[in-house]
Amino acid sequence: MEEKLTRQDAIKGLRQEIQNIKRCQEMAGEEFGTEEIEHFRRPLSIEEEQVKKILLSWGGGEDGYKLTFKDDELLRGVYYMANWGEYAEVELSEEELSLIQSVYLYK
């Protein structure tokens, strides 16, 4: 049985990556390219996505939807709530995505 990744796993991974990038910067100087540095991880790709935010309320609390698109294709969406430093989101199902898109982003 596989263990699920946790937020702590992601934080640990981020810290390690930042440490590696800083080490690479120190090692590189002006004479070396990043391809010559052992810990540098060359990205597999750099991709752009567009997020459309549908704001339903704001002020003392905020909620709405965030829909993520790539090349005009809807990839995913979340319903979110935020209030004074707190934030939570719920992934939308395919059915919910379709409904939200048809209601709020009709053409």
LUMLUM-652278 format. One line per field, with one value per residue: residue number from 0; chain; z, y, x of N, C-alpha, C in turn; residue in three letters. Coordinates in steps of 0.05 Angstrom, whole numbers, plus 5000, padded with zeros to 4 digits. Example, Ala and Ser with C-alpha at 12.3 -4.5 7.8 and 13.67 -1.06 7.14 Angstrom:
2
seq: 0_1
mol: A_A
nc3: 5156_5142
nc2: 4886_4955
nc1: 5264_5257
cac3: 5156_5143
cac2: 4910_4979
cac1: 5246_5273
cc3: 5156_5157
cc2: 4934_5001
cc1: 5264_5258
type: ala_ser
***
This chain:
107
seq: 0_1_2_3_4_5_6_7_8_9_10_11_12_13_14_15_16_17_18_19_20_21_22_23_24_25_26_27_28_29_30_31_32_33_34_35_36_37_38_39_40_41_42_43_44_45_46_47_48_49_50_51_52_53_54_55_56_57_58_59_60_61_62_63_64_65_66_67_68_69_70_71_72_73_74_75_76_77_78_79_80_81_82_83_84_85_86_87_88_89_90_91_92_93_94_95_96_97_98_99_100_101_102_103_104_105_106
mol: A_A_A_A_A_A_A_A_A_A_A_A_A_A_A_A_A_A_A_A_A_A_A_A_A_A_A_A_A_A_A_A_A_A_A_A_A_A_A_A_A_A_A_A_A_A_A_A_A_A_A_A_A_A_A_A_A_A_A_A_A_A_A_A_A_A_A_A_A_A_A_A_A_A_A_A_A_A_A_A_A_A_A_A_A_A_A_A_A_A_A_A_A_A_A_A_A_A_A_A_A_A_A_A_A_A_A
nc3: 5000_4981_5010_5022_4997_5038_5062_5093_5069_5020_5037_5058_5012_4981_5013_5007_4952_4947_4977_4946_4899_4917_4932_4881_4857_4887_4873_4819_4802_4756_4715_4702_4672_4687_4672_4686_4740_4794_4829_4805_4779_4718_4688_4664_4633_4621_4634_4618_4651_4655_4703_4720_4761_4796_4833_4887_4936_4979_5028_5095_5091_5039_4980_4926_4859_4827_4766_4725_4664_4604_4543_4528_4546_4598_4656_4711_4773_4831_4890_4934_4999_5038_5094_5132_5134_5134_5093_5050_5004_4957_4913_4851_4822_4759_4740_4771_4753_4699_4706_4733_4694_4651_4673_4692_4653_4603_4532
nc2: 4977_5043_5103_5164_5228_5283_5350_5364_5332_5358_5408_5394_5375_5422_5455_5426_5431_5487_5494_5464_5496_5544_5525_5511_5562_5585_5551_5559_5611_5658_5631_5580_5540_5521_5469_5441_5432_5390_5385_5413_5415_5408_5435_5395_5417_5482_5509_5545_5563_5584_5616_5626_5665_5663_5704_5702_5726_5777_5812_5810_5757_5711_5677_5630_5607_5575_5564_5526_5531_5507_5522_5537_5494_5466_5445_5435_5450_5488_5500_5553_5581_5638_5673_5723_5706_5652_5595_5551_5498_5460_5407_5405_5361_5326_5333_5377_5415_5420_5441_5491_5516_5520_5553_5600_5614_5616_5619
nc1: 5017_5013_5039_5007_5024_5041_5028_5072_5111_5116_5134_5184_5209_5210_5244_5292_5300_5307_5353_5389_5389_5411_5461_5480_5483_5524_5567_5571_5588_5614_5637_5619_5568_5500_5492_5536_5536_5527_5480_5441_5376_5352_5294_5240_5201_5172_5114_5054_4995_4928_4890_4824_4788_4730_4697_4656_4643_4670_4710_4697_4701_4717_4697_4694_4707_4763_4786_4827_4860_4891_4915_4863_4834_4796_4826_4824_4790_4773_4733_4738_4751_4766_4791_4815_4872_4865_4855_4821_4808_4769_4771_4739_4690_4685_4632_4615_4652_4637_4585_4596_4627_4591_4551_4577_4616_4594_4586
cac3: 5000_4979_5028_5009_5002_5056_5060_5105_5049_5000_5049_5060_4984_4973_5027_4995_4926_4951_4986_4922_4880_4929_4929_4853_4853_4899_4858_4791_4797_4729_4695_4697_4666_4706_4663_4698_4769_4801_4842_4790_4765_4694_4686_4641_4617_4635_4621_4627_4654_4661_4724_4720_4788_4798_4860_4896_4958_4990_5051_5119_5082_5010_4969_4897_4844_4811_4744_4711_4636_4588_4514_4528_4556_4627_4667_4739_4786_4860_4905_4956_5019_5051_5114_5150_5137_5132_5066_5045_4978_4952_4885_4838_4806_4731_4738_4782_4734_4676_4714_4738_4668_4635_4685_4695_4631_4578_4509
cac2: 5000_5067_5124_5189_5251_5303_5378_5364_5321_5379_5428_5382_5375_5450_5464_5413_5443_5514_5490_5456_5519_5562_5512_5514_5590_5589_5536_5567_5635_5669_5616_5554_5538_5504_5441_5429_5430_5364_5385_5429_5399_5422_5429_5380_5437_5506_5511_5566_5557_5608_5612_5644_5666_5672_5714_5703_5745_5787_5829_5796_5730_5710_5651_5630_5584_5579_5545_5526_5525_5506_5523_5539_5469_5466_5423_5429_5473_5485_5519_5561_5600_5651_5692_5733_5689_5624_5588_5523_5493_5433_5400_5401_5337_5332_5343_5404_5432_5425_5459_5517_5527_5527_5575_5625_5620_5610_5636
cac1: 5000_5029_5033_4999_5041_5029_5038_5099_5129_5121_5151_5211_5219_5215_5268_5315_5305_5318_5381_5405_5391_5430_5488_5488_5490_5550_5587_5572_5603_5609_5651_5607_5539_5485_5493_5560_5533_5515_5454_5421_5356_5341_5266_5231_5186_5162_5088_5037_4967_4912_4870_4802_4777_4702_4694_4628_4641_4695_4706_4704_4707_4717_4694_4690_4718_4786_4786_4853_4859_4915_4907_4833_4821_4793_4841_4815_4778_4768_4718_4755_4742_4789_4782_4835_4896_4857_4848_4815_4796_4759_4773_4713_4688_4680_4605_4615_4667_4620_4564_4607_4636_4568_4536_4592_4633_4579_4593
cc3: 5000_5000_5012_5016_5020_5050_5071_5085_5028_5012_5051_5032_4975_4987_5015_4968_4928_4959_4963_4903_4891_4927_4900_4847_4864_4883_4831_4786_4769_4707_4686_4690_4685_4698_4675_4728_4776_4812_4827_4775_4742_4692_4661_4622_4634_4620_4634_4629_4661_4682_4722_4748_4787_4827_4867_4919_4967_5013_5076_5113_5052_5002_4939_4885_4830_4791_4729_4683_4624_4559_4512_4536_4587_4639_4695_4750_4816_4869_4928_4975_5033_5071_5133_5155_5136_5103_5064_5017_4975_4922_4874_4822_4777_4727_4748_4764_4711_4683_4718_4712_4652_4646_4685_4670_4604_4556_4490
cc2: 5025_5088_5149_5211_5271_5330_5379_5352_5342_5401_5419_5382_5403_5460_5452_5425_5471_5512_5482_5480_5538_5551_5515_5542_5595_5575_5548_5590_5645_5651_5590_5557_5519_5474_5426_5425_5406_5366_5401_5411_5416_5415_5413_5398_5460_5512_5534_5555_5583_5600_5634_5642_5678_5678_5717_5722_5753_5805_5815_5767_5730_5681_5653_5605_5593_5557_5548_5515_5523_5504_5522_5514_5471_5441_5415_5453_5467_5506_5527_5580_5611_5671_5699_5713_5659_5619_5558_5521_5464_5429_5395_5375_5345_5344_5372_5424_5440_5445_5487_5531_5536_5550_5601_5633_5614_5629_5638
cc1: 5018_5020_5026_5019_5026_5040_5066_5119_5136_5139_5180_5224_5227_5241_5293_5321_5317_5347_5399_5409_5412_5458_5498_5497_5518_5572_5591_5590_5596_5620_5638_5577_5526_5487_5517_5558_5516_5487_5433_5402_5344_5312_5259_5215_5179_5136_5071_5008_4953_4892_4849_4789_4749_4697_4664_4623_4669_4689_4715_4711_4705_4712_4689_4702_4744_4788_4813_4850_4888_4906_4877_4819_4820_4806_4830_4802_4774_4748_4735_4741_4767_4778_4805_4858_4890_4849_4842_4803_4788_4760_4745_4713_4683_4652_4603_4630_4650_4597_4574_4615_4611_4552_4551_4609_4620_4588_4570
type: met_glu_glu_lys_leu_thr_arg_gln_asp_ala_ile_lys_gly_leu_arg_gln_glu_ile_gln_asn_ile_lys_arg_cys_gln_glu_met_ala_gly_glu_glu_phe_gly_thr_glu_glu_ile_glu_his_phe_arg_arg_pro_leu_ser_ile_glu_glu_glu_gln_val_lys_lys_ile_leu_leu_ser_trp_gly_gly_gly_glu_asp_gly_tyr_lys_leu_thr_phe_lys_asp_asp_glu_leu_leu_arg_gly_val_tyr_tyr_met_ala_asn_trp_gly_glu_tyr_ala_glu_val_glu_leu_ser_glu_glu_glu_leu_ser_leu_ile_gln_ser_val_tyr_leu_tyr_lys
***
